[in-house]
Every structure is written in C-alpha cells, then in structure tokens.
Amino acid sequence: MEKESRFKYESVQDADTLRRYLEAVTEGFVSGELRFSSREGEVALHPAGMIGFLVEAKSMGGRMKLHLKFSWREDGGEDEADAGLTIAPGGAAV
C-alpha cells in the first residue's frame, strides 16, 4: 500500500482546454493510470474494479456549477453498478 498522496489544482481555463483535460482523464481510465502533476507536486492513480461516480449540476442566478467525482478502492473492491444516468451534449444522449 502506498503512502497517502494528495493533489489539488485550481484555475480558470477555456472550454477547449477543459475538453482536452477530460479526454486525458478518459484515456487514463482506459489505460488504467491517471497521472496528475503541477509545479506543486504529482500523484498517480490506478482505477480498477467498480468506480463510484458522483455528478452535481447547478444553475443558480446565472452562475453554473458542475462537480464530478470518481472514487474506487485500491484493491478494486466491487460495488453494484447503476446505469440510471443520462448525459446529453446539446441534445444527443450518451
């Protein structure tokens, strides 16, 4: 078991840069390794087994917020899958 590692990065980016970050996260899930780094440090994560997924979307007074969270156990512990979510970019369901 590895020692505890933490990584946090916060900034303002344009939509195209964020799209590239999300594509890199997608590729990391496919390859089995997500590597995050900045001047402050780096962390590597290895997604395996069933992965918890939380999505929160809010629109309040002209301010929008989207929060995505993924979680899993290092040992790949199994949880039951739930396919009840639909995400639709501009009208086409994914």
Solvent accessible surface area in square Angstrom, and as a share of the most:
residue,aa,sasa,rsa
1,M,218,0.97
2,E,121,0.54
3,K,171,0.73
4,E,132,0.59
5,S,59,0.38
6,R,205,0.75
7,F,62,0.26
8,K,167,0.71
9,Y,120,0.46
10,E,145,0.65
11,S,55,0.36
12,V,148,0.85
13,Q,62,0.27
14,D,86,0.45
15,A,84,0.65
16,D,66,0.34
17,T,20,0.11
18,L,83,0.41
19,R,111,0.40
20,R,121,0.44
21,Y,106,0.40
22,L,99,0.49
23,E,79,0.35
24,A,60,0.46
25,V,34,0.19
26,T,82,0.48
27,E,116,0.52
28,G,6,0.06
29,F,59,0.24
30,V,127,0.73
31,S,87,0.56
32,G,24,0.24
33,E,65,0.29
34,L,11,0.06
35,R,140,0.51
36,F,69,0.29
37,S,74,0.48
38,S,36,0.23
39,R,240,0.88
40,E,153,0.69
41,G,34,0.33
42,E,102,0.46
43,V,19,0.11
44,A,27,0.21
45,L,69,0.34
46,H,91,0.41
47,P,16,0.10
48,A,46,0.35
49,G,47,0.45
50,M,67,0.30
51,I,59,0.30
52,G,36,0.34
53,F,90,0.38
54,L,78,0.39
55,V,52,0.30
56,E,73,0.33
57,A,83,0.65
58,K,91,0.39
59,S,79,0.51
60,M,136,0.61
61,G,92,0.89
62,G,70,0.67
63,R,193,0.70
64,M,137,0.61
65,K,118,0.50
66,L,118,0.59
67,H,71,0.32
68,L,69,0.34
69,K,110,0.47
70,F,79,0.33
71,S,56,0.36
72,W,58,0.20
73,R,170,0.62
74,E,118,0.53
75,D,120,0.62
76,G,13,0.12
77,G,26,0.25
78,E,132,0.59
79,D,112,0.58
80,E,171,0.76
81,A,72,0.56
82,D,131,0.68
83,A,108,0.84
84,G,70,0.67
85,L,88,0.44
86,T,90,0.52
87,I,88,0.45
88,A,55,0.42
89,P,87,0.55
90,G,92,0.89
91,G,70,0.68
92,A,67,0.52
93,A,75,0.58
94,V,135,0.78
